């Protein structure tokens, strides 16, 4: 089990957060590509949310057609480089590889994808073409994966595109919300710069859309609007003591770590509340930042946990301890966090019950809440005639068009929170939906 010292320099931070899927060299890529069986029904393609022709790009890598491989990837997924690293390939393309049925390691599809696109980006190969200008303009709210993908696809169709981004960097979750050992800031931003340099979409940073007047301006000046704002801040649990110093949301914790890196101070004892992939990231990061004891606490059993098994194993390998069948009932301390009071839980007649007669306190200096994010309902409320479902998700039709015909949506706004690859698919298809709608008009 790994033990990490608190990083005090950029070099020490990078060592603690060594990349989980390091970039392949030419020899590794050649031999890995040679393992592909080029299945006629290619289950890996069916498992990819963007439908990349995986056997084709692997064949292209093996025949040293790296630019062609990248074109195959980007034609299906505008965030092909980032997705090669951050996708949960073990439950998607690699999980579907036929080698899994033969006790043979599956093809490392994600790393091959990242290898090809990285080489093409570094060589600044021009592989995209802007469509013939059609005189129409699209506004995109949010420069996350869905927004970037929508912008790229729209530019190939001849639209002028402006993205309005609330923060100072693009790519949303990929740069602000994913653990640093999965992908570096430099790699994320390099891909966006590459796409932007060839396709010429504009991003207006520090430009949140916060009022009906701003929306009205977009409606007046643009022919269509795509909403791809992602999720908001960590939800409040309503716990006694939740307002104490050193209680932080996992999303906010991860963002601070991505932006400030070794400058973030993590105390000796940390409790992480939650059982999803974000909780695993936050716990693993706390351990890698030098916390002597990090405890992951989840209200139900390990089997009920929403996190992927490999994410949980990664956290445990970083030195994280876990508590199951416990629910927090209060955060203790005078001003600052001193501990979390838990009650045991148990399944009774198929329902999870809290046993208030069985409580205990886990001492800690920091509490990280990884218990879900709030939806961007305040924005949705300002859009006229916009239908929202019971989980505060925007309703769309098959063309990604909302009940307000000028607005289209995709990514977390529609699915409530999924993978980067799902958002990239939504953005691309929404651009096609906008194109179809404007041409019908």
N, C-alpha and C positions, 0 to 999 in steps of 0.2 A: 504494500500500500504506500503510495507516494506521500512524502512530507515536503511541504514547500516553505521556504523562507520568504518573509515579506519583501517584495521587490522594491528597491530604492532607485533604480535607474531604468531607462528604456530597455537596455540590454537584458537586465534581470527579469523585467516584465515579459519580454519576448521569449526568454528561456522557460519561464513558468507556463506561458501560454503557447508553447510550441504547436505548430499546425497539426491538426489531427489527420488531415489528408494532404501531405506535402506534395509539391509539384514533382511530377515524374521527369526524369531525364529522357533523352532520345532513345537510349538502349532499352530502358524499362518500358517505354511506350511501345516500341517495336515488338518486343517479346510478348507483352500483355495483349496487344492487338492480334498477334498470331494465334492466340488461344480461342478466339471467337469462332463458333461453329456456323455462323450466318444462317440461323434457323429460318426455314421457309415461312413459318408462321410467327416468328419473332415475338415471344411473350414479353420481352423487355419493352418493345414499342407500345404494346397495349397497356403496360404498367406505368408508362410515362404520361403524366397529365397533359403534356404539350405534344405528345406523339412524335417525338424526334425519331428519325430513321436511324436507329442506333447501329444495326449491322452495317449500314452504308458508311456512316462516318468512321467506324472502326476499320473497315476495309480501306477507306481513303487514308487513314493514318498509317496502316500497314504498307501501303504503296507510296508513302511519303508525299501524299497530296494533302498537306496540312491545311492549306487555304481552303481546299474543297471540303474538307471535314468540318472546318469552322462554318462555312457557308451552309452546310447541311444542318448544323446545330442551330445557328442563328435564324435560319429560315423558319424554324418551328418555335424557337424560344429566344426572345430578344435578350434575356438575362442568362444566356447559356453558360457563360463563364462562371458567374456566381453560383448558379444552380448546380454546376458540376461539383462544387465544394460543399454547399450548405444543404443540398437535398438529402432527405433520409433515404439514400439509395438502397439501403438494406431492406426497406419495406416497399420500395418502388421497383425500379428497373433491375437492380442487382438481386433483389428478393425474388424476382420472376425468372432469373437466369436458369436455364435447364441444368447447369452444373450442380445446382443445389440438390437435385434428385440423385446425384451420383457421388455424394460425399467428396466433391471437388470444389475448391473455392470459386465463387462466381467471378465472372469478368469484372474488373474494377472499372466499370463504365463511367462513374463520376470522375475519377482521376484522369481517365483518357479524355473525357470531354473538357476538363479543365486544362489539360496539357495542350490540346489543339487550339483552343480559343486563346489561351495565354500567349502562345507563340505568334498567333495572327495579330493579336492586339499589340504586342511588343514590336512587331515588324511594321505596324501601322498599315497593314494591307487594306486597300480599298475594295470592299466586297458588297457595299450597299449602294443603291441608286435612288435618289429622290424622285418621286413621281412628277409627271408633268403638272405644273401649278394649275389648280382648278379655281382659284380665286376665293376659296372658302376657308374659314378659320375655326379651329377647335380649341376650347379652353379645357385644361385638365387641372383638377383640384387635387394636389398631392403628387409629389415626385417619388413615391415608393415604387416597388416593382410593377404594380398594375399601371400606374401613371406613365412610367418610363416605357413600358411595352406598348401602351396605347399610342404614345407619342411617336415611337419608331414606326409602327405599322401605319399610322396616319400620314407620316411624311412620305412613305413609299407610295401612298395613294394620291399624293399631290396637295395635301392640306397644309396650311400654315398652322403651327402649334405653339401655344404658350402654356407652360406649366406654372401653377401658383403653389409654391411650397412654403409652409409655415416655418421650417427650420433653415439652418444655414448650409446644410449639405443634402445631396440627393440620396435616393435609394431606400429611404424609410427604414423598415425593419432590418434590412441587410447591413446597413451601416450603424444603426442605433440600437438594435435589439437582439443581435445574435452574438453568442459568446465569442471572444477574440481568438480562441483556439480553433474555431471553425473557419474563419476567414478574416483577413486583415482589412483595415480601413483602406489601405493603399490599393489593394486588389479590387475592392468594390468600386472605388472612385475612378480607377483606371478604366474599368469597363464602361462606365457612364460617359466619361470623357471621350472614349473611342467612338461610342455610338453617336454622341452629340456632334463630334467633329465631322462625321460623314453625313449625318441626316439633318443637322441644322435646326433642331427644335430648341426653343428658348425656355430657360427656367428662371423664374422670378423668385429669388430666395427671400426669407424673412417676410413673406407675403401671405399671411393667413387670411382666409375669407371668413370674416366674423360678423357680417351684417347683411340684412336684406338689400341694402343699397348696393353693396359690393356684388351680390348675386345678380341684382337687376342690371348692373353695368356689364357683367359677363353675358347675360341673356341678350342685351342690346348689341354688343360688339362681336359676338361669336355665333356661328351657325349651330353649334352643338357643344354640350358640356359633358365631360366625363368626371365622375366622382370616384376617386380612389384614395381616400384619406386614411385608410387603415383604422386601427383601434386607438383608444385614448389611454389615459393614465390608469394605474392599478386601482381596482375597485376598493372602496372602504368595506371593512368587515363589521363595523359597528361594535368593536370590542372595547371594553373598559381599558383605558390606558393606551389606546391606539395612537393618541396624539403625542406620546412621549418622544423625547429626543432619541435618535438612532432607530426609529421604526421607519422603514422605507419600503416602497413598492419594488418588486423585482424588475419591472420594466425600467424604472428610474435608476435602479442600482446598475443594471447592465449598461444603460446609456451613459452613465457617469464613467463607468469603467472603459467603455469604448472611446470616449472623448478625452478623458484625463489619464487613463492608464495607471502608471506607477504612482501618480500623485494622489490617488484615492487611498484613504486609510481605512483598513478593515480591522476591527478589534479582535481580541483573543477568542471570544466565544460567540458564535452566531447560530441562531435558529432560523430555518427557512420553512415557511408554512406553505404547503401545496404538494400536489402530486403529478403535475403536468411537466412537459418538456422545459418550460421556462423555469420551473422550480429546480429541475436538475441542473440547468445552466447556472442559475444563481448560486446554488450550493457548491457546485464544482469551482465556480469563480471565487467564492469566498475562501475556499480551501487553498486555491492557488495564490490568493493574495496574502497568505500567511496566517490565517486564522488557526489557532491551535486546536480548536474543536468546532466542527460544523455539524449541526444536527438537522436532518430533514424530517419534518413531522407531517404525517398525512392522516386524514380522518378515517380512512378505511384500510383494507388490506393491501398488500403489495400487488395482488392479482387484480384489484380494482383500480389501481393507479393508471392514470391516463397517459403517462410518459411511455415512450418507446423503451423496450428492455435495454437496448444498447446505450441509451441516454442515462438510465439509472446506473448501469454498470460503470459508465464513465465517471459518474459522480462518486460512486463507491471507491473506484480505483484512485481517485484524487484524495481520498482520506475522509470522506463524508460518512457519518453515522446516520442511521434511520430509525424513526419511531413510527409504528403503524397503529391504527385503531385508537388514535387520540385526536381530540378536537380542542382548539384553544378557547378558553373562556375569559381570559383577562391577560393583560400585559402589566407586569408589576414593576415597581421602582418609584423613586422620588425624583421626578423631572426627567431623568435618564432611564433607559431600559435596564432592569436588573434581572428580569426573567420572564418566562411565559408560564401561566397556570393552565394546565391541561386537565381535561376529564377523559376517562376511557370511553370508548365506544364499542358497541357490539351489534351484530345482526340479530334482530328478533322478528320472526315471521316475515323475513325477506326485507325488512326495513332497518336502516341504521339508527340505533338509539344511543343517546348519551347517558352515561351512568354518573350522575352528579355526586354519588356516594364514593366514587373512586377518583380522586383528584390528586395532582402532584404538581410541583414547580420544577421547570428546567431553567437553571441559572444561565444567563447570557448577557452580552453587552450590545447586541444588535439583533433586530428582528427584520427579516426580509419577507414581505407578503407576496407570494406567487399564486394568487388566488383569483386570477382573471382580470381582464381589462374592461373598462367602461366603453360603451359604443359612443360614436360621435353624434348622439341624438340631437344636440343643440344645433348642429349644421342641418341635419335632415329636417328639423322643425321649421327652418327658414325657407325651405324650398316648397313652393306652392304645389298642391295636388300630388304630393309624393306619398305613395303607399309604403308603409313599414309593417313588418310582421311582428308577432308577439315577442320576439327576441331582439327587437330593435335592429333588424337587418332590412336593407332596401330590397323591395320586390322588383324583379326584372322579368322580361320575357326572353324568348330564345335568342333574341338579337342583343341582349344585354341592355335593352331600353327600359326605362322606368315608366311609371304611370304618368309622369310629366314628360311628354314626348321629346322635349329638347334635352333631357338629361339621360345619360347612360351611366352605368355603375359596374364595378367589379372589384375583386379582391376581398379583403376583410369586411368591407361595407355590405357585401352580399352573403359571404359564407360564414361570417362571424368569427373568423380567425383560422387560417389554414397555413399551408406552406408557401414559400416564396414562389415555387413553380406554379402553384395554382393561381396566384395573383398575376404572374406573367402571362399565363394562358388567357385569363379573363381580360386583361388589358388589350391583348392582340385581337381577340375576338370582338371586343366592344368596338374597336376601331373599324372592323369590318361591318359591324352592325350600324355604326354611324354612317359609313359610306353607303350602305344599302338604303338607309332611310333618306339621306340627303338626295340620292339619285332618284328615288321614287317621287320626292317632292318636286 
